[in-house]
């Protein structure tokens, strides 16, 4: 019984942290919500790294509290997307306001713990993510080749 109480407390803390990171504040006169992720992300380099660390900490807490490998892989993918696109100056800050990786991860966590969804291994996430990464890197290499062939011809 004590372990369940500890798990609920940890999950509640992560929900609160996600709210602070993604949707604690509102732009006056709008329904647009943002959090510390977007604010701290305005500090070049350090801000994005700091928010990545907070998101990573949240994932580690949820992993210690029994989240499946599939949920952890999906959460990690959300954080990686947020970190990569969020690090682009200006556009990344707008992306942080819209994407809300931590809120997405809390939704996955609720679905996993409450509804019993998202069970199983991480391969259902890892293999497609690696395939997309391979295609993107291959596409960038091809575009670089075409660009240099065009410049030097």
ABEGO torsion letter per residue (X at the ends): XAAAAAAAAAAAAAAAAAAAAAAABBBBGBABBBBAAAAAAABBGAAAAAAAAAAAAAAAAAAAAGBBAAAAAAAAAAAAAAAAAAABBGAAAAAAAAAGAAAAAAAAAAAAAAAGBGBEBAAAAAAAAAAAAAAAAAAAAAAAAAAAAAAAX
